[in-house]
Amino acid sequence: MRYQFFRDLITSSFAHRPPNHPLAILLSSSLHSLSHRRHHQAPVTLSKTRFLRLITAREARALNPPYPTLSDLEAYAESTYSALLYLTLQSLPLYSLAADHIASHVGKAAGIVAVVRGIPLLAFPPPPNHHSNAPNLASAGGGVSGRQQQGVVTLPLDVMAEAGVREEDVLRQGAEAMGLRDAVFQVATRASDHLITARQMLKNVREGRDVGHEFEHEGEEGHDYYGDREGIGGGGKSGQQKQEMERAFGVFMPAVSTELWLQRLERLDFDVFREELRRREWRLPWKAWLAYRKRLF
């Protein structure tokens, strides 16, 4: 029912009839504010379809069904994490093919990492505790004697099959399950590949070159652009894209925390059950400040 509640909330907010709910009131106010701005003589707005697709993608994962393939995991990340970045770009407002393309890769990397990070929590769900949010994963590293309810393993099935991982082995043996590290490595590598691609695309734009490959979602609803136009200052399309990257860079910042977690996972030999992976990253504020200052991630 809660998913339908949020669908109704989105629909009412876009109709400027928000219910008495903080999220609806804020969204409706933002939409009203954006409507007074213009982009190519058209009112600026957010994509209602994108909001609804995000809710649908979350609903489909409510019971944590397995991802059949790694591509399905990427599609989920695109529909959720990348969608949030697209909406943030729209709110600037910034309608940029290059910015959306980079945001797509950053969002996919962040979404994949979120799923990998959640493996211990979903495989060994802690007992209900209304007084603490701290997970009890003490048994996850070498056994499941304290586990009170059956968990699930959210690695893609094709990756698990290739690495020889069986869900029951993970639920019985935790980190010692055969092939688990190889499977985690393969999925984490895909996330890292998306970050590498996004980083190279940003570099290409700044050097006045083409981003490198076609955007697979160009032409879909919400990915509407206004063609090439002359950049400010006589720089043409290259100058325009550089300015767009400058405006959009803050939206790409999730790449920083995603990269830091992947580096930590690699140092721990892709043992996703290690306690260190659940600790706060003390370097994040410094790394985020440095990345934003240098406009690099």
C-alpha positions in Angstrom: 0.0 0.0 0.0 2.8 2.4 0.7 4.0 2.3 -2.9 0.5 3.3 -4.1 0.5 6.1 -1.5 3.7 7.6 -3.0 2.3 7.2 -6.5 -0.8 9.1 -5.5 1.4 11.7 -3.7 3.5 12.2 -6.9 0.4 12.5 -9.1 -1.3 15.0 -6.8 1.8 17.1 -6.5 2.2 17.4 -10.2 -1.4 18.4 -10.4 -0.7 21.1 -7.9 -3.1 19.5 -5.4 -0.6 18.1 -2.9 -2.0 16.3 0.2 -1.0 17.5 3.6 2.3 15.7 3.6 5.7 17.3 3.9 7.1 15.6 0.8 4.1 16.5 -1.3 4.1 20.1 -0.2 7.9 20.5 -0.9 7.6 18.8 -4.3 4.6 20.9 -5.3 6.4 24.1 -4.2 9.5 23.1 -6.2 7.5 22.4 -9.3 5.7 25.7 -9.0 9.1 27.5 -8.6 10.6 25.7 -11.6 7.6 26.5 -13.7 8.5 30.2 -13.6 11.9 29.5 -15.1 12.5 29.0 -18.9 14.7 26.7 -20.9 14.5 27.4 -24.6 11.3 29.3 -24.1 9.7 26.3 -22.4 8.8 26.0 -18.7 11.2 24.0 -16.7 9.7 20.9 -14.9 10.7 17.6 -13.5 9.8 14.2 -15.1 6.8 12.7 -13.4 7.5 9.5 -15.3 10.9 9.2 -13.8 9.4 9.5 -10.3 6.9 6.8 -11.0 9.4 4.5 -12.6 11.6 4.8 -9.5 8.7 3.8 -7.3 7.9 0.9 -9.5 11.5 -0.3 -9.5 11.6 -0.1 -5.7 8.4 -2.0 -5.4 9.6 -4.8 -7.6 12.5 -5.2 -5.2 10.5 -5.0 -2.0 10.8 -8.8 -1.3 14.4 -8.9 -2.6 13.9 -11.3 -5.5 17.1 -12.4 -7.2 18.6 -10.5 -10.1 18.6 -13.0 -13.0 21.7 -11.3 -14.6 24.2 -8.6 -13.9 22.5 -6.5 -16.6 19.3 -6.7 -14.6 21.1 -5.3 -11.6 22.4 -2.5 -13.8 18.9 -1.8 -15.0 17.7 -1.5 -11.4 20.5 0.9 -10.6 19.6 2.9 -13.7 15.9 3.1 -12.7 16.7 4.2 -9.2 20.1 5.8 -8.5 20.7 7.2 -12.0 17.1 8.5 -12.1 17.7 10.5 -8.9 20.7 12.1 -10.6 18.7 12.9 -13.7 16.0 14.6 -11.6 18.7 16.6 -9.8 20.1 17.8 -13.1 16.6 18.7 -14.3 16.1 20.8 -11.1 19.2 23.0 -11.8 17.8 23.2 -14.6 20.3 21.5 -16.9 19.2 19.5 -20.0 22.5 18.1 -21.2 23.1 14.9 -23.1 26.7 14.7 -21.8 25.7 15.4 -18.2 22.9 12.8 -18.3 25.3 10.3 -19.9 27.9 10.7 -17.1 25.2 10.7 -14.4 23.9 7.4 -15.8 27.3 5.7 -15.3 27.8 7.3 -11.8 24.3 6.2 -10.8 24.8 2.6 -12.0 28.1 2.4 -10.1 26.4 3.7 -6.9 23.4 1.4 -7.3 25.6 -1.7 -7.8 27.7 -0.9 -4.8 24.6 -0.3 -2.7 23.4 -3.9 -3.5 26.9 -5.4 -2.8 27.1 -3.5 0.5 23.7 -4.9 1.5 24.7 -8.6 1.0 25.6 -9.2 4.6 22.5 -7.5 5.9 20.1 -9.4 3.7 21.9 -12.7 4.0 21.9 -12.5 7.8 19.0 -10.2 8.8 19.4 -9.0 12.4 16.5 -9.8 14.8 14.0 -7.0 15.2 15.3 -4.4 17.6 13.2 -1.3 18.2 15.9 0.4 20.3 18.8 0.2 18.0 19.6 0.3 14.3 22.9 -1.6 14.7 23.0 -4.8 12.7 24.1 -8.0 14.5 26.4 -9.7 12.0 28.8 -11.3 14.4 28.0 -14.8 13.1 28.2 -13.8 9.4 31.9 -14.3 9.1 32.0 -17.9 10.0 28.6 -19.3 10.8 25.0 -18.6 11.3 24.3 -20.0 14.8 22.7 -16.7 16.0 20.6 -16.1 12.9 16.9 -16.1 13.6 15.4 -15.8 10.2 16.2 -16.9 6.7 18.1 -14.5 4.5 18.6 -14.0 0.8 21.7 -13.5 -1.4 21.3 -10.6 -3.8 24.2 -11.3 -6.2 23.0 -11.8 -9.8 22.3 -15.4 -10.6 24.4 -15.6 -13.7 27.5 -14.3 -11.8 26.8 -16.8 -9.0 26.6 -19.6 -11.5 29.8 -18.6 -13.2 31.7 -18.4 -9.9 30.1 -21.6 -8.5 28.4 -19.9 -5.6 25.3 -21.5 -4.1 22.9 -19.5 -2.0 22.6 -22.1 0.6 26.4 -22.2 1.1 26.4 -18.4 1.7 23.6 -18.7 4.2 25.4 -21.5 6.0 29.0 -20.5 5.8 28.9 -16.7 5.3 32.2 -15.3 4.1 33.7 -18.8 3.7 31.3 -19.9 1.0 33.1 -21.2 -2.1 33.4 -18.7 -5.0 31.8 -15.8 -3.1 34.7 -13.5 -3.3 35.1 -14.2 -7.0 31.4 -13.3 -7.5 31.7 -10.1 -5.5 34.8 -9.2 -7.4 33.0 -9.6 -10.7 30.1 -7.4 -9.6 32.3 -4.8 -8.0 34.4 -4.7 -11.2 31.3 -3.7 -13.2 30.7 -0.8 -10.8 34.3 0.2 -11.1 34.1 0.1 -14.9 31.2 2.6 -14.8 33.2 5.0 -12.7 36.2 4.7 -15.0 33.9 5.3 -18.0 32.3 8.4 -16.3 35.8 9.7 -15.4 37.0 9.3 -19.0 33.9 10.9 -20.4 34.4 14.0 -18.1 38.0 14.2 -19.2 37.1 14.0 -22.9 34.5 16.8 -22.6 37.1 19.0 -20.9 39.6 18.3 -23.6 37.0 19.3 -26.3 36.6 15.7 -27.5 33.5 13.5 -28.0 32.4 11.7 -24.8 33.4 8.4 -26.4 30.3 6.4 -27.0 26.5 6.8 -27.6 24.1 7.3 -24.7 21.9 4.2 -24.7 18.9 6.1 -23.2 18.9 9.0 -25.6 15.5 9.6 -27.0 13.7 8.0 -24.1 11.1 10.0 -22.2 12.9 12.4 -19.9 16.0 12.4 -22.1 14.9 15.2 -24.4 17.5 17.7 -25.6 17.4 20.7 -27.8 20.1 19.9 -30.2 23.5 21.6 -30.6 23.7 25.2 -29.9 26.5 27.7 -29.8 28.3 27.9 -26.5 28.7 31.2 -24.6 31.9 33.0 -25.4 32.2 31.6 -28.9 33.4 28.1 -27.9 30.7 26.3 -29.8 29.5 22.9 -28.7 32.7 22.2 -26.9 32.6 25.3 -24.9 28.9 24.7 -24.1 29.6 21.2 -22.8 32.5 22.4 -20.6 30.1 24.9 -19.0 27.5 22.2 -18.5 30.1 19.9 -16.8 31.0 22.8 -14.4 27.3 23.2 -13.5 26.7 19.5 -13.2 29.7 18.4 -11.3 28.0 18.5 -7.9 25.5 16.0 -9.1 28.4 13.5 -9.9 29.7 13.6 -6.3 28.2 10.2 -5.3 31.1 8.8 -7.4 33.5 9.9 -4.5 32.0 7.7 -1.8 31.4 4.9 -4.2 35.0 4.9 -5.3 36.2 5.0 -1.7 34.1 1.9 -0.7 35.3 0.0 -3.7 38.9 0.7 -2.8 38.3 -0.5 0.7 36.6 -3.7 -0.6 39.6 -4.4 -2.8 42.0 -4.0 0.1 40.0 -6.5 2.0 40.3 -9.0 -0.9 36.6 -8.7 -1.7 35.4 -10.2 1.5 32.1 -8.4 1.7 31.4 -9.6 5.3 34.4 -7.8 6.8 33.4 -5.4 9.6 35.6 -2.7 8.2 33.3 -2.3 5.3 30.5 -1.1 7.6 32.5 1.5 9.4 32.2 5.2 8.6 34.7 6.4 6.0 36.7 9.0 7.8 38.4 10.2 4.6 35.1 11.1 2.9 34.8 14.7 3.9 38.4 15.5 2.8 38.1 13.5 -0.4 34.7 15.1 -1.3 36.1 18.6 -0.7 39.2 17.8 -2.8 37.1 16.3 -5.6 34.8 19.2 -5.8 37.6 21.7 -5.7 39.5 20.0 -8.5 36.4 19.0 -10.3 37.7 15.4 -10.5 36.4 12.1 -9.0 
